[in-house]
Amino acid sequence: MLPTVDFCGTQMTRLLIGANPFGGFSHQNRERDAFMRNFHTPEQILITWERAWKAGINTFVTNNETTHVVETTKKYIANGGPMNWIGQLAIGKFPNMEASIDSACAIGCKALFFHGGLMDKLFQEKDEKTVRAWVSHAKAKGVPVGVAGHLPEVHLWINKMDLVDFHVVPFFNCGSLHVAGGGDRFWLEDMPRAIDVIQTILKPCIAYKVLGAGRIDAFTGLSYAYRNIKPGDVINLGMNRADNDNIVEEDVRIVAELLK
């Protein structure tokens, strides 16, 4: 097992495996989206999780909207899969966020957080009432609650409220443009701003997009990330076996060496 930390009451490895490749969210182009999505059938997703567990990862992250990924998550947990599941929650397939929360808890999430695009929008509208209502409903379920958000200001705004248990912070605020339909953006100057936020927030953080959605070499990006996040923080990393069948094991070896 890779080194672990107590993340809001659950022992989690400092490397988590994400699911953007499973759903075809490449943050590069539509052709690559389709390439990822076509490879990652439910069977391939289960193989990836099995290999992640055997390599030393004990937690995975998925959204609750991509149908084949959600159904595979249900199957994995129902069949006693050993890894923890952290749910990224949206409301596109639910009547409201409360129903989304109820569904994730019924499946068996160990923690949940609200999608960054939703939090960006609430921040723009300064809708503190909705944030408080969502967090209250989730905490009543007895699971740790976090927020994502593509803009550093989103996390500072939420942090002042002292509501949530953890933050999910991207190294690139590319997604902040999604609300306006502007597409993806990966600028290196975003990285130190993200690190400033992670170091300012005392609560544990999940760092993601530390490799710029495949634009940065794994050793270089992971080394930079682990040197700059807090000791109790973890990294969520998508691993696309369609590109490299051994990518899970290779990423784990890099992290094991960096955390030695």
Secondary structure, DSSP 4 states (H G I P E B T S, - for coil): ---EEEETTEEEESEEE--HHHHT--SS-HHHHHHHHHH--HHHHHHHHHHHHHHT--EEEEES-SHHHHHHHHHHHHTT-SSEEEEEE--TTSSSHHHHHHHHHHHT-SEEEE-HHHHHHHHHHT-HHHHHHHHHHHHTTTS-EEEE-SSHHHHHHHHHHT--SEEEEESS-GGGGTTTT------TTHHHHHHHHHHH--S-EEEE-TTTTTTS-HHHHHHHHHHHS-TT-EEEE---TTT-TTHHHHHHHHHHHHT-
